[in-house]
């Protein structure tokens, strides 16, 4: 009986696919069905222009695995990036639908479509379009994720429209404002430890490298960022992430070209009863 229980637990671990639990992007896979994930993300921007002060953003969120194909996430942000004091800043809602699954013993290929909408009380600053606190807007995209045993590669393409009142007024802004962008990402993850699963209590160590890019459709402006990260997973249900994101190239006016991010994430399997 204990071997059956262990096999079941390891199967749960396998469905999570640790090496595709990216730090800065979403994979095509979802939170397990009937499960809830609570996440607390902290973003830290060290002293740099144009503000020359340290800034932070705190982002709590909850994800629900509605079924094997549908996932819903709701979140909010608090920050001092647009003000001198930490305050409530924004709220957002994200939905993802996994429409393709080609699963084999030690590999799989999955695709998903997603959409999200965000509201923020922050003023319109900078060119960069970010729906996690900086801009009001809607986003639609598609994700493809390929897993090969301990290595996972994922790519995302999305389109964002900024919904701000200044978009429809008669004012002329100098420099001109950006209201629509294309977003691209390429994320890689590798399961370094354990070498072999023997217990669900084993700690996982995952290494990540992600490329995050944005291209304006209103004018010629872009950026390309690189974001390496490390991840620890405890008891197969608690994740601790630490990442550092920095600009590789670009000409967009941005709040920051480099930042640290730390995330604590706890998954409650089968939390939703039938």
C-alpha positions, 0 to 999 in steps of 0.5 A: 500500500505504501508503494501505491501512495508513494507512486500517487504522490510522485504522479502529482509531482510529475503533473506539476512539472517543476522545471516549467514553473517559470518565475517571470512567465506562465507555461502552457500547463495549468495549476492542477484541477481542483487545486488552489495556488496562493502566491506573494511576489515582491519586486525590488528596484534598486536606486537608479534613474530617473527617480534615484531611489529604492522602490518596491511592489508587492503582488499577492495573487490566487490561482484556481485550477477550475479543470484540467484545461481552465485556470483563473488567477486574480491579483492585486498590487501595492507599491511606492513606484508612482508615489512616495509611500506604499499604497494600494495600486491595481487589480487584475484578472487572468484566465488561461485555457489549455487547448492542446496536450501531447503527453508522453512518458518523459515529455510533453508538448502543450499549448494554451491561450490566455487573456487578462484585464487590469485596472490601475490608479497609477498615472500614465508614466513611461513607454513600457506597457505593464499590466501588473500595476503600471497601466490599465489594459487588456492582453491576449496571447498564446503559449507553447511549452515543450518538456523533455525529461528535466528540461522545459522550453516555453514561448509566448506571444501576446498583444496588449492594448492600453485603456487610458483616457488620454488615448481618446482625447485631443491633447498632443503628448510629447513624446508621443504615448504608446498604447499598443504593444507586442510581447515576446518571451522565451523561457527555459527551465532545468531540474538540477536536483534531485537526480532521481525522485524517491520521496515527495518530500525531496527538495527540488532545485530548478534553474531558469533563464528567460528572455522578455521582449516588448515592441511598440506598435505606435512608434519605433520603441522596444526592449529586450530583457534577460532574467536568470532565476533559481527556484526551490520547491519544498514538499512538492507544494511550496515554491521559493523563487529568486530572480534578477531581470536586466535590460539587454537592449532597447530604447523604450523609456522605462521606470527601471532597466533592472530589478530583483524579484522574490516569490513565495508560492503555496499550492493546495492540491484538491482544495476544491471539493466536487 
